[in-house]
Amino acid sequence: MKDRAAVLYPAIEPYNAGLLDVGGGHSLYWELCGNPNGIPVVFLHGGPGSGSGPVHRRLFDPELYRILLFDQRGCGRSLPLGQLEGNTTQDLVADIERLRQFTQTERWLVFGGSWGATLALAYAQAHPAHVSGLILRGVFTGRQQELDWFYKEGASRIFPHEWEHFLAPLTPLEQLDPVTSYRTLLTHPDRSIRAAAARAWTDWEARTVSMRHSPPVVHQGVARDATIAFARIENHFFFHKLWLREAQLLEDAGKLAGIPGIIVQGRYDVVTPPVTAWELHKAWPGSRLKIVEDAGHAFSEPGTLESLVEATNEFSADLRQSGALSHDA
């Protein structure tokens, strides 16, 4: 197995960071890294509900890129933690556009994996003139069949023991609709009930996200506030069908015509199976699909990580050569 550190660029620190008030009581943590005069790129983290981290800065050549990372509403270092009110896909798309204007960027490369890929597609389809390219990983478009695969029947057949653990907090009747049933637990006024539900919810994802676990992922102890926030926000988005009409992102893929894109997809991705990436590739003129044969869903798997860094390197070369850059860092 390749050393992850050998694939990534060296660790860097932000040269600027802060909180941006986006209204509705929400403030977003943001940071800028790399070259202040470099190629603008915005990194969209997964979840919904997780947050960005130092490792994500290392996907981009810091001498060539001006890297914007931020934590979405209610996530990570954004405030207030775990807030569900005023937290929808449309709110997040508007936040990305606010950040673009705040950083005085005309066009930027948009990078997103899993839920980040969903959000990247929603943003690019709403604001195509401001997107120079897209790099997507583990594509998820929020269709009912994709949600049912992971939260009803599909992944459960591959990970039956883990699925049993996921269903354990629910009654037999509640198990018929886990997303709705978990919403009741994750919004319960008793923190201990929210914490237990959050642990079971996040364990299901953690146990299925990667092809190999050594040792197996088993979380112990009481869930932290960040874990509860993650589970609450993710469940909140899935309960509301991501505030997207059914198949919206695939049906509107034609709006991406003229925007170059690279899709990196694990062959054995159990969280977001490759069929969705394939369907997006077929519907999106100018996209390229890279199937990583020895990978699941996690961005940190060696083949996926290598392909993502290759993609950022390729875009930097192509964008500089074409002159398709317009920015004022």
Secondary structure as GFF3:
##gff-version 3
##sequence-region A 1 329
A	DSSP	alpha_helix	4	7	.	.	.	ID=ss1
A	DSSP	beta_strand	16	23	.	.	.	ID=ss2
A	DSSP	beta_strand	26	34	.	.	.	ID=ss3
A	DSSP	beta_strand	39	44	.	.	.	ID=ss4
A	DSSP	alpha_helix	54	57	.	.	.	ID=ss5
A	DSSP	beta_strand	65	70	.	.	.	ID=ss6
A	DSSP	alpha_helix	89	102	.	.	.	ID=ss7
A	DSSP	beta_strand	108	113	.	.	.	ID=ss8
A	DSSP	alpha_helix	115	126	.	.	.	ID=ss9
A	DSSP	three_ten_helix	128	130	.	.	.	ID=ss10
A	DSSP	beta_strand	131	137	.	.	.	ID=ss11
A	DSSP	alpha_helix	144	151	.	.	.	ID=ss12
A	DSSP	alpha_helix	155	158	.	.	.	ID=ss13
A	DSSP	alpha_helix	160	167	.	.	.	ID=ss14
A	DSSP	three_ten_helix	174	176	.	.	.	ID=ss15
A	DSSP	alpha_helix	178	186	.	.	.	ID=ss16
A	DSSP	alpha_helix	191	208	.	.	.	ID=ss17
A	DSSP	alpha_helix	225	239	.	.	.	ID=ss18
A	DSSP	three_ten_helix	241	243	.	.	.	ID=ss19
A	DSSP	alpha_helix	248	251	.	.	.	ID=ss20
A	DSSP	three_ten_helix	253	256	.	.	.	ID=ss21
A	DSSP	beta_strand	261	266	.	.	.	ID=ss22
A	DSSP	alpha_helix	274	283	.	.	.	ID=ss23
A	DSSP	beta_strand	287	292	.	.	.	ID=ss24
A	DSSP	alpha_helix	302	322	.	.	.	ID=ss25
###
